[in-house]
């Protein structure tokens, strides 16, 4: 493994008591030198207690703020605590912690700000429903055109970020559709990313918030959000060049 020092693993979680303990244990087996923090997004089950019992730190949100707000809180925590890198890995078990070293190697071996684990970059890629696959593919094409970089997995939350991007996202991060919108937003400010192959698996507990006809609704709203985003001015104070100078 190509080790990257001063790195934290953050696990956003909402009502993931059945899965969070196992995910934390897997993280400790895969990257034992990295501390783990669970961003508990207003869970009403035993997520926080299970996470603490498994040895993770817990950042409790005051209420359920949604994935975008919870993830942004995690980014701000990682930056304020002085970490140079942060791994984002979901608490539902879909992102195998054994894949974290592959993502870490990706950011260590390149001059990018974000490494994304893509479930669609390897031959034995992740299997989904035909309709959802069609929606993800279409969104990937649109994002690739907007970002001028190939995007195969526009909704992947399996990521590693450097300190400059932690600073940017802790101050400017989409709430409603964070993963695809964040890619478009960061590219407009001069940040760069790369995708690496990553194995995903089915959730070990709970149910995705995007399923059935919700997939179509999600896809349409993301397309509209990306189009509207193009009309918003960029903030030169948060450009990659300015942030790196500041840090």
PyMOL commands that set and color helices and strands:
alter all, ss='L'
color gray80, all
select helices_A, chain A and resi 17-30+47-53+66-80+97-108+130-147+163-171+178-188+213-229+236-238+240-246
alter helices_A, ss='H'
color red, helices_A
select strands_A, chain A and resi 7-13+35-40+57-60+85-88+114-118+159-162+193-197
alter strands_A, ss='S'
color yellow, strands_A
deselect
rebuild
show_as cartoon
